[in-house]
Amino acid sequence: MKINADNQIDQQRILIYLLLLFYLVYLICAVLLQIKSHKLPSKAGSVFDVLTGSLLMMISMISILIVTQRFNNIPKLFLWLGVSVVAGALAIDEWFEFHEKTRFAEAAWWAFGDDDYIKIALWFCAGLGIYILHKIEKFSKKVLVMFLIGFLFQSVYLVIDMGDGDFFTLPFSKNVLIWAEEIMELISMQSYLASILLFHQKLYMSSKDS
């Protein structure tokens, strides 16, 4: 039994190292491709939008795999199905920016500036979602830490977005804030994907051992 537990720990450690390498390359490619596009990352359909949306779609797909491992527990099944649906919807919105075309967008722009109303709501939902998932699934320390890292970067991303003059002004140029915001968002999604991958791997290894 201890051998199996040690094997799970070793495999999770290997997965973390591989993910760090993959994410570093992913981030570098995102920055280089964005520079090559000669467009600001804040423009609709930017390289950052496409790659961040792709991470969200991967989160949706891995959540579906977790759903298939939760058929013996209906509440957990619907919980992960909800995660998959929300992540998939956010991925599509990241690619096509549907929320900016809604009838609420103009009023929200006047009240909050830009689309901060969506990002503030998502920040609250992410925090609540992590809390609910942890209470129900009892995440391992590694999984929980990765979720919290993702939430930390999402918080920094939100502060940067609010600090471009909508709520307050950070002492950096608009261009620096735009790049920093997109990079923080990308790293946040990478961290969330890593936590879900680690959790899925643990479920998979546990099912093999049993």
TIKE-123858 format. One line per 10 residues: number of its first residue (from 0); for each residue y, x, z negated of N, C-alpha, C, O, CB. Coordinates in nm, 3 decimals, decimal comma. Glycine has a CB too. Layout:
BEGIN
NUM) Y X Z Y X Z Y X Z Y X Z Y X Z ~ ...
! end
This chain:
BEGIN
0) -0,120 0,083 0,000 0,000 0,000 0,000 0,126 0,087 0,000 0,223 0,058 0,070 0,000 -0,094 -0,121 ~ 0,122 0,194 -0,080 0,237 0,285 -0,087 0,256 0,355 0,048 0,369 0,383 0,088 0,218 0,389 -0,199 ~ 0,143 0,385 0,117 0,153 0,450 0,248 0,226 0,359 0,346 0,312 0,404 0,422 0,011 0,486 0,302 ~ 0,192 0,230 0,343 0,258 0,135 0,431 0,407 0,125 0,399 0,490 0,120 0,490 0,193 -0,003 0,419 ~ 0,441 0,123 0,271 0,581 0,116 0,229 0,656 0,241 0,274 0,768 0,232 0,325 0,592 0,100 0,076 ~ 0,595 0,358 0,256 0,657 0,483 0,300 0,675 0,484 0,451 0,776 0,533 0,502 0,572 0,604 0,256 ~ 0,576 0,429 0,523 0,584 0,424 0,669 0,699 0,336 0,714 0,769 0,370 0,809 0,452 0,372 0,727 ~ 0,720 0,223 0,645 0,832 0,135 0,677 0,965 0,206 0,655 1,057 0,194 0,736 0,825 0,009 0,592 ~ 0,975 0,280 0,544 1,099 0,353 0,513 1,127 0,458 0,620 1,241 0,472 0,665 1,090 0,419 0,374 ~ 1,022 0,532 0,661 1,037 0,634 0,764 1,081 0,573 0,897 1,168 0,627 0,965 0,906 0,712 0,783
10) 1,022 0,461 0,933 1,057 0,396 1,059 1,199 0,342 1,056 1,270 0,348 1,156 0,958 0,283 1,091 ~ 1,240 0,289 0,942 1,378 0,241 0,931 1,477 0,356 0,938 1,584 0,342 0,997 1,397 0,163 0,802 ~ 1,441 0,469 0,879 1,529 0,586 0,884 1,542 0,634 1,029 1,652 0,667 1,074 1,475 0,701 0,793 ~ 1,431 0,638 1,101 1,433 0,679 1,242 1,519 0,583 1,323 1,598 0,625 1,408 1,291 0,686 1,300 ~ 1,503 0,451 1,297 1,581 0,351 1,369 1,731 0,370 1,344 1,811 0,359 1,437 1,539 0,210 1,328 ~ 1,768 0,399 1,220 1,910 0,420 1,188 1,966 0,539 1,264 2,076 0,531 1,320 1,928 0,442 1,037 ~ 1,891 0,650 1,268 1,937 0,769 1,340 1,953 0,741 1,490 2,051 0,781 1,551 1,839 0,886 1,319 ~ 1,854 0,671 1,547 1,860 0,638 1,690 1,977 0,544 1,720 2,044 0,558 1,822 1,728 0,574 1,735 ~ 2,000 0,448 1,631 2,111 0,357 1,650 2,245 0,429 1,642 2,336 0,402 1,721 2,106 0,245 1,546 ~ 2,258 0,522 1,547 2,383 0,598 1,536 2,411 0,676 1,664 2,525 0,681 1,711 2,376 0,695 1,416
20) 2,306 0,736 1,720 2,322 0,810 1,845 2,360 0,716 1,960 2,451 0,744 2,038 2,192 0,887 1,880 ~ 2,288 0,604 1,968 2,315 0,506 2,074 2,457 0,450 2,062 2,527 0,437 2,161 2,213 0,391 2,068 ~ 2,497 0,418 1,940 2,629 0,360 1,919 2,741 0,459 1,949 2,846 0,420 2,001 2,642 0,310 1,777 ~ 2,718 0,585 1,918 2,819 0,687 1,949 2,839 0,696 2,100 2,953 0,700 2,148 2,777 0,824 1,892 ~ 2,728 0,700 2,174 2,736 0,704 2,321 2,802 0,576 2,374 2,883 0,580 2,466 2,595 0,722 2,383 ~ 2,764 0,463 2,314 2,818 0,333 2,355 2,969 0,328 2,337 3,041 0,281 2,425 2,752 0,219 2,273 ~ 3,016 0,379 2,223 3,159 0,379 2,194 3,235 0,472 2,287 3,342 0,438 2,338 3,184 0,418 2,049 ~ 3,179 0,591 2,309 3,243 0,688 2,399 3,253 0,630 2,541 3,356 0,643 2,606 3,164 0,821 2,401 ~ 3,144 0,568 2,587 3,144 0,506 2,720 3,248 0,394 2,728 3,317 0,380 2,829 3,005 0,450 2,754 ~ 3,259 0,316 2,620 3,356 0,206 2,618 3,498 0,261 2,635 3,577 0,209 2,713 3,345 0,126 2,487
30) 3,530 0,366 2,560 3,664 0,424 2,566 3,691 0,485 2,704 3,796 0,462 2,763 3,680 0,532 2,457 ~ 3,594 0,562 2,756 3,614 0,628 2,886 3,625 0,527 3,000 3,710 0,541 3,088 3,498 0,724 2,914 ~ 3,539 0,425 2,997 3,545 0,323 3,102 3,673 0,241 3,094 3,729 0,201 3,196 3,423 0,230 3,093 ~ 3,721 0,217 2,971 3,847 0,144 2,956 3,964 0,226 3,010 4,052 0,173 3,077 3,871 0,109 2,808 ~ 3,963 0,356 2,980 4,069 0,444 3,033 4,063 0,446 3,186 4,167 0,440 3,252 4,054 0,589 2,976 ~ 3,943 0,454 3,240 3,926 0,459 3,385 3,973 0,330 3,453 4,014 0,332 3,569 3,780 0,486 3,419 ~ 3,967 0,219 3,380 4,008 0,091 3,439 4,160 0,080 3,456 4,209 -0,005 3,529 3,959 -0,024 3,353 ~ 4,234 0,170 3,386 4,382 0,171 3,390 4,441 0,038 3,341 4,548 -0,003 3,386 4,430 0,199 3,533 ~ 4,370 -0,029 3,248 4,419 -0,153 3,189 4,418 -0,140 3,037 4,341 -0,063 2,981 4,334 -0,274 3,235 ~ 4,505 -0,216 2,973 4,503 -0,219 2,827 4,378 -0,293 2,779 4,335 -0,389 2,844 4,632 -0,286 2,771
40) 4,318 -0,251 2,667 4,198 -0,319 2,615 4,222 -0,464 2,578 4,127 -0,542 2,567 4,147 -0,246 2,496 ~ 4,350 -0,503 2,560 4,382 -0,640 2,520 4,380 -0,738 2,636 4,385 -0,859 2,615 4,516 -0,643 2,454 ~ 4,373 -0,687 2,759 4,371 -0,774 2,876 4,239 -0,849 2,886 4,133 -0,795 2,852 4,396 -0,693 3,004 ~ 4,245 -0,974 2,933 4,123 -1,055 2,948 4,025 -0,986 3,042 4,063 -0,934 3,147 4,157 -1,197 3,000 ~ 3,896 -0,988 3,004 3,793 -0,928 3,088 3,790 -0,777 3,084 3,735 -0,713 3,174 3,812 -0,971 3,228 ~ 3,849 -0,717 2,979 3,851 -0,571 2,968 3,711 -0,517 2,941 3,619 -0,592 2,910 3,947 -0,527 2,856 ~ 3,698 -0,387 2,955 3,570 -0,321 2,928 3,526 -0,349 2,784 3,409 -0,374 2,759 3,579 -0,169 2,953 ~ 3,620 -0,344 2,691 3,587 -0,371 2,551 3,538 -0,514 2,532 3,446 -0,539 2,454 3,709 -0,344 2,461 ~ 3,599 -0,609 2,602 3,553 -0,748 2,594 3,408 -0,760 2,640 3,327 -0,826 2,576 3,644 -0,840 2,679 ~ 3,378 -0,696 2,752 3,242 -0,703 2,808 3,140 -0,639 2,714 3,034 -0,697 2,690 3,238 -0,634 2,946
50) 3,171 -0,521 2,663 3,075 -0,449 2,579 3,062 -0,511 2,440 2,953 -0,512 2,383 3,116 -0,303 2,566 ~ 3,172 -0,563 2,385 3,164 -0,632 2,256 3,085 -0,761 2,271 3,002 -0,795 2,186 3,305 -0,662 2,200 ~ 3,110 -0,834 2,380 3,033 -0,954 2,407 2,884 -0,925 2,426 2,799 -1,004 2,385 3,087 -1,023 2,531 ~ 2,854 -0,811 2,487 2,714 -0,773 2,505 2,645 -0,748 2,372 2,529 -0,784 2,354 2,705 -0,648 2,593 ~ 2,716 -0,687 2,277 2,660 -0,666 2,143 2,633 -0,799 2,074 2,530 -0,817 2,009 2,755 -0,581 2,057 ~ 2,726 -0,894 2,089 2,708 -1,027 2,030 2,587 -1,098 2,091 2,512 -1,165 2,021 2,834 -1,112 2,049 ~ 2,569 -1,082 2,222 2,453 -1,145 2,286 2,323 -1,081 2,239 2,222 -1,149 2,226 2,465 -1,135 2,439 ~ 2,326 -0,950 2,214 2,208 -0,883 2,158 2,177 -0,935 2,018 2,060 -0,953 1,983 2,228 -0,730 2,155 ~ 2,281 -0,960 1,938 2,262 -1,018 1,805 2,196 -1,155 1,818 2,106 -1,188 1,741 2,398 -1,031 1,729 ~ 2,242 -1,233 1,916 2,184 -1,366 1,939 2,036 -1,355 1,975 1,954 -1,433 1,926 2,260 -1,439 2,051
60) 2,002 -1,258 2,060 1,862 -1,243 2,104 1,771 -1,196 1,991 1,659 -1,245 1,976 1,855 -1,145 2,220 ~ 1,819 -1,099 1,910 1,738 -1,051 1,799 1,719 -1,162 1,695 1,614 -1,173 1,633 1,803 -0,927 1,733 ~ 1,822 -1,245 1,678 1,810 -1,358 1,586 1,703 -1,455 1,632 1,633 -1,514 1,550 1,944 -1,430 1,572 ~ 1,689 -1,473 1,763 1,581 -1,558 1,818 1,444 -1,499 1,784 1,351 -1,573 1,752 1,597 -1,575 1,972 ~ 1,433 -1,367 1,791 1,306 -1,302 1,753 1,275 -1,328 1,605 1,160 -1,350 1,567 1,312 -1,149 1,781 ~ 1,379 -1,325 1,522 1,359 -1,353 1,379 1,317 -1,499 1,360 1,235 -1,529 1,274 1,489 -1,323 1,298 ~ 1,374 -1,589 1,441 1,334 -1,730 1,435 1,184 -1,745 1,456 1,119 -1,823 1,387 1,411 -1,813 1,540 ~ 1,130 -1,670 1,552 0,986 -1,681 1,580 0,901 -1,631 1,464 0,782 -1,663 1,455 0,950 -1,603 1,705 ~ 0,960 -1,551 1,374 0,888 -1,502 1,257 0,911 -1,589 1,134 0,864 -1,558 1,024 0,929 -1,358 1,226 ~ 0,984 -1,700 1,153 1,019 -1,786 1,040 0,967 -1,929 1,057 1,021 -2,022 0,997 1,169 -1,788 1,021
70) 0,863 -1,948 1,139 0,809 -2,083 1,161 0,743 -2,140 1,035 0,725 -2,261 1,024 0,709 -2,081 1,275 ~ 0,707 -2,053 0,942 0,647 -2,100 0,817 0,751 -2,138 0,712 0,716 -2,179 0,601 0,554 -1,994 0,761 ~ 0,878 -2,124 0,747 0,986 -2,155 0,654 1,099 -2,223 0,732 1,183 -2,156 0,792 1,037 -2,026 0,580 ~ 1,101 -2,355 0,731 1,193 -2,432 0,815 1,341 -2,403 0,784 1,419 -2,385 0,878 1,167 -2,580 0,798 ~ 1,383 -2,397 0,654 1,525 -2,365 0,628 1,567 -2,230 0,686 1,675 -2,219 0,744 1,551 -2,366 0,477 ~ 1,483 -2,128 0,671 1,515 -1,996 0,726 1,515 -1,999 0,878 1,595 -1,932 0,943 1,417 -1,891 0,674 ~ 1,423 -2,078 0,935 1,417 -2,092 1,082 1,550 -2,145 1,135 1,607 -2,089 1,229 1,301 -2,186 1,123 ~ 1,600 -2,254 1,075 1,725 -2,313 1,122 1,845 -2,223 1,090 1,945 -2,225 1,163 1,745 -2,451 1,060 ~ 1,836 -2,146 0,982 1,943 -2,054 0,947 1,961 -1,950 1,057 2,072 -1,926 1,103 1,914 -1,986 0,813 ~ 1,851 -1,888 1,099 1,859 -1,785 1,202 1,886 -1,844 1,340 1,947 -1,779 1,424 1,730 -1,704 1,205
80) 1,839 -1,966 1,362 1,874 -2,035 1,487 2,025 -2,055 1,494 2,085 -2,040 1,600 1,800 -2,171 1,498 ~ 2,085 -2,089 1,379 2,230 -2,104 1,374 2,302 -1,973 1,402 2,403 -1,971 1,473 2,272 -2,157 1,238 ~ 2,250 -1,863 1,345 2,309 -1,731 1,371 2,303 -1,700 1,520 2,400 -1,650 1,578 2,234 -1,621 1,291 ~ 2,190 -1,730 1,583 2,173 -1,704 1,726 2,271 -1,784 1,810 2,332 -1,732 1,903 2,030 -1,735 1,769 ~ 2,285 -1,912 1,777 2,375 -1,999 1,854 2,521 -1,953 1,839 2,594 -1,944 1,938 2,361 -2,146 1,807 ~ 2,562 -1,922 1,716 2,700 -1,880 1,692 2,729 -1,748 1,763 2,832 -1,733 1,828 2,727 -1,866 1,539 ~ 2,637 -1,651 1,750 2,658 -1,520 1,815 2,662 -1,535 1,966 2,744 -1,471 2,033 2,546 -1,422 1,774 ~ 2,574 -1,619 2,021 2,575 -1,641 2,166 2,704 -1,706 2,213 2,759 -1,668 2,316 2,456 -1,728 2,206 ~ 2,753 -1,805 2,136 2,878 -1,872 2,171 2,996 -1,775 2,165 3,084 -1,777 2,251 2,904 -1,991 2,077 ~ 2,997 -1,689 2,063 3,105 -1,590 2,051 3,100 -1,487 2,164 3,204 -1,440 2,211 3,096 -1,518 1,915
90) 2,978 -1,453 2,207 2,963 -1,359 2,319 3,024 -1,417 2,446 3,096 -1,349 2,519 2,814 -1,324 2,342 ~ 2,994 -1,544 2,473 3,047 -1,610 2,592 3,200 -1,620 2,583 3,270 -1,600 2,682 2,984 -1,751 2,610 ~ 3,250 -1,652 2,463 3,395 -1,661 2,444 3,461 -1,525 2,460 3,572 -1,514 2,511 3,427 -1,720 2,306 ~ 3,392 -1,420 2,415 3,446 -1,283 2,429 3,459 -1,247 2,577 3,555 -1,181 2,617 3,355 -1,180 2,357 ~ 3,362 -1,290 2,656 3,365 -1,259 2,800 3,469 -1,341 2,875 3,538 -1,290 2,963 3,228 -1,283 2,861 ~ 3,481 -1,470 2,840 3,564 -1,561 2,919 3,688 -1,614 2,845 3,772 -1,680 2,907 3,481 -1,677 2,965 ~ 3,699 -1,587 2,714 3,816 -1,625 2,633 3,848 -1,774 2,645 3,961 -1,813 2,673 3,937 -1,544 2,676 ~ 3,746 -1,857 2,622 3,765 -2,001 2,631 3,860 -2,053 2,523 3,934 -2,148 2,545 3,630 -2,071 2,620 ~ 3,857 -1,988 2,403 3,937 -2,041 2,293 4,087 -2,037 2,324 4,165 -2,116 2,271 3,909 -1,963 2,165 ~ 4,127 -1,944 2,412 4,269 -1,934 2,446 4,312 -2,045 2,544 4,431 -2,064 2,568 4,298 -1,798 2,507
100) 4,214 -2,116 2,598 4,245 -2,221 2,694 4,231 -2,361 2,633 4,244 -2,462 2,703 4,154 -2,209 2,816 ~ 4,205 -2,367 2,502 4,191 -2,497 2,438 4,327 -2,560 2,412 4,430 -2,493 2,418 4,113 -2,484 2,305 ~ 4,325 -2,692 2,384 4,451 -2,763 2,362 4,516 -2,723 2,229 4,631 -2,757 2,204 4,428 -2,914 2,365 ~ 4,440 -2,650 2,142 4,495 -2,606 2,014 4,566 -2,471 2,025 4,638 -2,431 1,934 4,384 -2,599 1,909 ~ 4,544 -2,402 2,137 4,591 -2,264 2,148 4,743 -2,254 2,136 4,794 -2,166 2,066 4,546 -2,204 2,279 ~ 4,816 -2,343 2,204 4,962 -2,333 2,204 5,019 -2,358 2,064 5,108 -2,286 2,020 5,021 -2,433 2,303 ~ 4,967 -2,460 1,995 5,014 -2,489 1,859 4,979 -2,376 1,764 5,059 -2,338 1,679 4,955 -2,621 1,808 ~ 4,858 -2,320 1,780 4,816 -2,211 1,693 4,900 -2,086 1,719 4,933 -2,012 1,627 4,667 -2,180 1,713 ~ 4,933 -2,064 1,844 5,018 -1,950 1,880 5,152 -1,960 1,806 5,202 -1,861 1,753 5,041 -1,943 2,033 ~ 5,210 -2,080 1,805 5,339 -2,098 1,738 5,325 -2,077 1,587 5,415 -2,020 1,524 5,394 -2,238 1,766
110) 5,214 -2,122 1,528 5,197 -2,116 1,383 5,155 -1,977 1,335 5,203 -1,929 1,232 5,094 -2,218 1,338 ~ 5,066 -1,912 1,411 5,006 -1,787 1,364 5,045 -1,666 1,447 5,042 -1,553 1,398 4,857 -1,799 1,362 ~ 5,082 -1,689 1,574 5,104 -1,575 1,661 4,972 -1,529 1,719 4,875 -1,509 1,646 5,174 -1,460 1,586 ~ 4,970 -1,512 1,851 4,849 -1,469 1,922 4,734 -1,564 1,889 4,755 -1,685 1,877 4,812 -1,322 1,883 ~ 4,610 -1,510 1,874 4,495 -1,596 1,840 4,443 -1,561 1,701 4,322 -1,562 1,676 4,382 -1,581 1,946 ~ 4,535 -1,531 1,611 4,494 -1,490 1,476 4,421 -1,602 1,401 4,338 -1,574 1,314 4,615 -1,447 1,396 ~ 4,451 -1,727 1,433 4,385 -1,838 1,364 4,234 -1,833 1,384 4,158 -1,865 1,292 4,441 -1,973 1,415 ~ 4,190 -1,793 1,502 4,046 -1,780 1,529 3,989 -1,663 1,450 3,882 -1,676 1,390 4,019 -1,761 1,681 ~ 4,057 -1,550 1,450 4,005 -1,430 1,386 4,001 -1,443 1,234 3,911 -1,390 1,169 4,090 -1,309 1,425 ~ 4,098 -1,514 1,177 4,097 -1,539 1,033 3,979 -1,628 0,996 3,909 -1,602 0,899 4,231 -1,603 0,987
120) 3,958 -1,734 1,075 3,846 -1,825 1,051 3,713 -1,752 1,063 3,622 -1,774 0,983 3,850 -1,944 1,148 ~ 3,701 -1,666 1,165 3,576 -1,591 1,185 3,551 -1,494 1,070 3,437 -1,471 1,031 3,581 -1,516 1,318 ~ 3,658 -1,437 1,016 3,644 -1,344 0,903 3,587 -1,417 0,782 3,496 -1,367 0,717 3,781 -1,280 0,867 ~ 3,641 -1,535 0,752 3,589 -1,615 0,641 3,444 -1,656 0,667 3,360 -1,650 0,577 3,676 -1,740 0,619 ~ 3,415 -1,698 0,789 3,278 -1,741 0,824 3,180 -1,625 0,814 3,067 -1,643 0,770 3,275 -1,800 0,966 ~ 3,224 -1,505 0,855 3,136 -1,388 0,848 3,104 -1,354 0,703 2,988 -1,328 0,669 3,202 -1,267 0,917 ~ 3,204 -1,354 0,617 3,181 -1,326 0,475 3,088 -1,428 0,412 2,996 -1,392 0,339 3,311 -1,323 0,399 ~ 3,113 -1,557 0,440 3,028 -1,663 0,386 2,887 -1,653 0,442 2,789 -1,674 0,370 3,088 -1,800 0,417 ~ 2,877 -1,621 0,571 2,746 -1,610 0,635 2,663 -1,497 0,577 2,543 -1,513 0,555 2,762 -1,590 0,783 ~ 2,725 -1,383 0,554 2,654 -1,269 0,495 2,605 -1,305 0,355 2,492 -1,272 0,317 2,746 -1,145 0,489
130) 2,690 -1,373 0,278 2,652 -1,413 0,142 2,531 -1,508 0,145 2,436 -1,490 0,069 2,771 -1,482 0,071 ~ 2,536 -1,608 0,232 2,426 -1,706 0,242 2,298 -1,639 0,288 2,191 -1,663 0,232 2,464 -1,820 0,338 ~ 2,309 -1,554 0,391 2,190 -1,485 0,442 2,127 -1,397 0,335 2,005 -1,394 0,320 2,226 -1,399 0,564 ~ 2,211 -1,326 0,260 2,158 -1,238 0,156 2,093 -1,318 0,043 1,988 -1,278 -0,008 2,269 -1,149 0,099 ~ 2,153 -1,429 0,005 2,096 -1,511 -0,102 1,961 -1,569 -0,062 1,870 -1,580 -0,145 2,193 -1,624 -0,138 ~ 1,947 -1,604 0,064 1,823 -1,668 0,111 1,718 -1,565 0,148 1,600 -1,582 0,116 1,852 -1,758 0,230 ~ 1,759 -1,459 0,216 1,662 -1,362 0,267 1,638 -1,243 0,173 1,541 -1,170 0,190 1,709 -1,310 0,401 ~ 1,725 -1,224 0,075 1,711 -1,111 -0,018 1,701 -0,979 0,059 1,599 -0,910 0,052 1,587 -1,130 -0,108 ~ 1,806 -0,944 0,131 1,806 -0,825 0,214 1,777 -0,699 0,134 1,809 -0,689 0,015 1,940 -0,812 0,285 ~ 1,716 -0,602 0,201 1,701 -0,470 0,142 1,838 -0,404 0,133 1,934 -0,451 0,193 1,602 -0,382 0,225
140) 1,845 -0,295 0,057 1,972 -0,227 0,038 2,030 -0,178 0,170 2,150 -0,189 0,192 1,954 -0,109 -0,058 ~ 1,945 -0,124 0,259 1,994 -0,072 0,387 2,053 -0,183 0,472 2,160 -0,168 0,530 1,880 -0,003 0,464 ~ 1,983 -0,295 0,477 2,031 -0,407 0,559 2,163 -0,459 0,504 2,257 -0,483 0,580 1,926 -0,521 0,563 ~ 2,171 -0,477 0,373 2,293 -0,529 0,312 2,410 -0,433 0,332 2,522 -0,476 0,361 2,271 -0,554 0,162 ~ 2,384 -0,304 0,317 2,491 -0,203 0,337 2,545 -0,210 0,479 2,666 -0,203 0,499 2,438 -0,060 0,307 ~ 2,455 -0,224 0,578 2,500 -0,232 0,717 2,582 -0,359 0,740 2,682 -0,355 0,812 2,379 -0,229 0,813 ~ 2,542 -0,470 0,681 2,621 -0,592 0,691 2,760 -0,573 0,631 2,860 -0,616 0,689 2,548 -0,709 0,622 ~ 2,766 -0,508 0,514 2,895 -0,487 0,447 2,983 -0,390 0,524 3,105 -0,405 0,525 2,873 -0,435 0,305 ~ 2,922 -0,290 0,588 2,999 -0,199 0,673 3,060 -0,276 0,789 3,177 -0,256 0,824 2,911 -0,083 0,725 ~ 2,979 -0,364 0,849 3,029 -0,447 0,958 3,146 -0,535 0,912 3,245 -0,550 0,984 2,918 -0,535 1,013
150) 3,132 -0,592 0,792 3,238 -0,678 0,739 3,363 -0,597 0,707 3,475 -0,646 0,725 3,190 -0,751 0,613 ~ 3,344 -0,473 0,660 3,458 -0,385 0,633 3,537 -0,357 0,761 3,659 -0,368 0,762 3,411 -0,254 0,570 ~ 3,466 -0,321 0,868 3,534 -0,293 0,995 3,597 -0,419 1,053 3,703 -0,412 1,116 3,435 -0,232 1,096 ~ 3,532 -0,534 1,032 3,593 -0,659 1,076 3,721 -0,687 0,999 3,818 -0,738 1,055 3,494 -0,776 1,059 ~ 3,723 -0,652 0,870 3,843 -0,670 0,788 3,956 -0,579 0,836 4,072 -0,622 0,846 3,811 -0,641 0,640 ~ 3,922 -0,454 0,867 4,023 -0,360 0,918 4,076 -0,410 1,052 4,196 -0,405 1,079 3,962 -0,217 0,934 ~ 3,985 -0,457 1,135 4,022 -0,513 1,266 4,120 -0,629 1,250 4,217 -0,639 1,325 3,897 -0,559 1,343 ~ 4,094 -0,716 1,153 4,181 -0,831 1,129 4,319 -0,786 1,078 4,421 -0,839 1,121 4,117 -0,927 1,028 ~ 4,320 -0,690 0,987 4,447 -0,639 0,934 4,531 -0,579 1,046 4,652 -0,602 1,053 4,423 -0,534 0,823 ~ 4,467 -0,503 1,134 4,539 -0,442 1,247 4,596 -0,551 1,338 4,710 -0,542 1,383 4,447 -0,348 1,327
160) 4,514 -0,653 1,364 4,559 -0,761 1,452 4,676 -0,838 1,390 4,769 -0,877 1,460 4,443 -0,855 1,482 ~ 4,670 -0,860 1,260 4,779 -0,931 1,192 4,902 -0,843 1,177 5,014 -0,893 1,164 4,733 -0,980 1,054 ~ 4,881 -0,711 1,181 4,991 -0,617 1,158 5,065 -0,575 1,283 5,141 -0,478 1,280 4,940 -0,498 1,093 ~ 5,044 -0,649 1,394 5,117 -0,615 1,517 5,246 -0,694 1,530 5,305 -0,703 1,638 5,029 -0,640 1,639 ~ 5,291 -0,752 1,417 5,415 -0,826 1,417 5,398 -0,974 1,391 5,496 -1,045 1,369 5,484 -0,808 1,545 ~ 5,274 -1,022 1,394 5,249 -1,165 1,371 5,272 -1,203 1,224 5,337 -1,303 1,195 5,105 -1,201 1,412 ~ 5,219 -1,120 1,133 5,235 -1,145 0,989 5,317 -1,035 0,923 5,398 -1,061 0,833 5,098 -1,156 0,921 ~ 5,295 -0,912 0,969 5,370 -0,796 0,919 5,360 -0,689 1,027 5,294 -0,709 1,130 5,313 -0,743 0,779 ~ 5,424 -0,577 1,004 5,426 -0,474 1,108 5,377 -0,341 1,053 5,435 -0,287 0,959 5,568 -0,457 1,166 ~ 5,270 -0,291 1,111 5,217 -0,159 1,073 5,298 -0,050 1,142 5,350 -0,072 1,251 5,066 -0,147 1,110
170) 5,310 0,068 1,079 5,396 0,174 1,133 5,329 0,254 1,246 5,322 0,377 1,241 5,435 0,269 1,022 ~ 5,281 0,182 1,346 5,220 0,247 1,463 5,269 0,176 1,589 5,315 0,062 1,584 5,063 0,244 1,454 ~ 5,258 0,244 1,700 5,301 0,183 1,825 5,207 0,069 1,864 5,092 0,064 1,820 5,307 0,289 1,938 ~ 5,257 -0,021 1,946 5,178 -0,136 1,992 5,052 -0,089 2,064 4,945 -0,148 2,046 5,262 -0,225 2,086 ~ 5,064 0,015 2,142 4,950 0,066 2,219 4,841 0,119 2,127 4,722 0,094 2,149 4,995 0,176 2,315 ~ 4,880 0,193 2,023 4,783 0,246 1,927 4,712 0,132 1,854 4,590 0,137 1,834 4,852 0,340 1,825 ~ 4,786 0,030 1,816 4,728 -0,084 1,745 4,629 -0,159 1,833 4,524 -0,204 1,786 4,837 -0,179 1,697 ~ 4,661 -0,174 1,961 4,571 -0,243 2,054 4,438 -0,169 2,066 4,332 -0,230 2,058 4,637 -0,257 2,193 ~ 4,445 -0,037 2,084 4,322 0,043 2,095 4,243 0,041 1,965 4,121 0,025 1,966 4,355 0,187 2,134 ~ 4,312 0,059 1,854 4,245 0,061 1,723 4,176 -0,072 1,695 4,064 -0,075 1,643 4,346 0,092 1,611
180) 4,242 -0,182 1,730 4,185 -0,315 1,707 4,054 -0,333 1,784 3,955 -0,380 1,728 4,285 -0,424 1,749 ~ 4,054 -0,296 1,910 3,933 -0,313 1,992 3,820 -0,222 1,946 3,704 -0,262 1,947 3,965 -0,286 2,140 ~ 3,854 -0,099 1,905 3,751 -0,006 1,858 3,691 -0,055 1,726 3,570 -0,049 1,708 3,810 0,135 1,840 ~ 3,775 -0,104 1,635 3,725 -0,157 1,508 3,634 -0,278 1,530 3,532 -0,293 1,464 3,843 -0,196 1,416 ~ 3,672 -0,364 1,624 3,589 -0,482 1,655 3,453 -0,439 1,710 3,349 -0,494 1,672 3,660 -0,575 1,755 ~ 3,454 -0,341 1,798 3,329 -0,293 1,858 3,237 -0,233 1,752 3,118 -0,261 1,750 3,358 -0,189 1,967 ~ 3,293 -0,150 1,664 3,213 -0,087 1,558 3,159 -0,193 1,462 3,047 -0,181 1,413 3,296 0,018 1,481 ~ 3,239 -0,296 1,435 3,194 -0,404 1,348 3,071 -0,473 1,407 2,974 -0,499 1,336 3,307 -0,506 1,327 ~ 3,076 -0,504 1,536 2,961 -0,569 1,601 2,839 -0,477 1,604 2,726 -0,523 1,592 2,998 -0,612 1,744 ~ 2,863 -0,347 1,622 2,754 -0,251 1,618 2,685 -0,253 1,482 2,562 -0,248 1,474 2,805 -0,109 1,650
190) 2,763 -0,260 1,377 2,707 -0,261 1,242 2,628 -0,389 1,216 2,520 -0,385 1,157 2,819 -0,246 1,139 ~ 2,682 -0,504 1,259 2,610 -0,629 1,241 2,478 -0,628 1,318 2,375 -0,675 1,268 2,696 -0,748 1,287 ~ 2,481 -0,575 1,439 2,358 -0,566 1,518 2,257 -0,474 1,450 2,138 -0,504 1,448 2,388 -0,515 1,660 ~ 2,304 -0,362 1,394 2,215 -0,269 1,324 2,147 -0,337 1,206 2,028 -0,317 1,184 2,293 -0,145 1,277 ~ 2,223 -0,417 1,129 2,164 -0,483 1,013 2,056 -0,582 1,054 1,951 -0,590 0,989 2,271 -0,555 0,931 ~ 2,081 -0,656 1,161 1,982 -0,754 1,206 1,860 -0,685 1,265 1,747 -0,732 1,248 2,044 -0,849 1,310 ~ 1,881 -0,574 1,335 1,767 -0,497 1,388 1,682 -0,441 1,274 1,559 -0,446 1,281 1,817 -0,382 1,478 ~ 1,746 -0,387 1,171 1,672 -0,335 1,056 1,593 -0,445 0,986 1,479 -0,424 0,945 1,768 -0,268 0,956 ~ 1,653 -0,562 0,974 1,584 -0,673 0,909 1,466 -0,720 0,993 1,359 -0,749 0,941 1,681 -0,789 0,885 ~ 1,488 -0,728 1,124 1,378 -0,769 1,214 1,264 -0,669 1,210 1,147 -0,707 1,210 1,429 -0,784 1,358
200) 1,298 -0,539 1,206 1,193 -0,437 1,201 1,111 -0,450 1,073 0,989 -0,434 1,076 1,254 -0,297 1,210 ~ 1,177 -0,477 0,962 1,107 -0,493 0,836 1,013 -0,614 0,840 0,900 -0,606 0,792 1,205 -0,507 0,722 ~ 1,059 -0,724 0,896 0,974 -0,842 0,910 0,853 -0,812 0,998 0,740 -0,853 0,967 1,054 -0,959 0,969 ~ 0,878 -0,741 1,107 0,771 -0,707 1,201 0,666 -0,618 1,135 0,546 -0,640 1,149 0,828 -0,638 1,326 ~ 0,714 -0,515 1,063 0,621 -0,423 0,996 0,542 -0,496 0,887 0,423 -0,469 0,868 0,698 -0,305 0,937 ~ 0,608 -0,586 0,815 0,540 -0,661 0,709 0,432 -0,751 0,767 0,325 -0,766 0,708 0,642 -0,744 0,629 ~ 0,461 -0,813 0,884 0,360 -0,900 0,947 0,240 -0,819 0,997 0,127 -0,868 0,997 0,423 -0,978 1,063 ~ 0,266 -0,696 1,040 0,154 -0,611 1,084 0,067 -0,569 0,967 -0,056 -0,563 0,979 0,206 -0,487 1,157 ~ 0,130 -0,540 0,854 0,055 -0,496 0,736 -0,028 -0,609 0,676 -0,134 -0,586 0,618 0,150 -0,440 0,631 ~ 0,021 -0,732 0,690 -0,050 -0,848 0,633 -0,151 -0,901 0,733 -0,221 -0,998 0,703 0,049 -0,959 0,594
! end
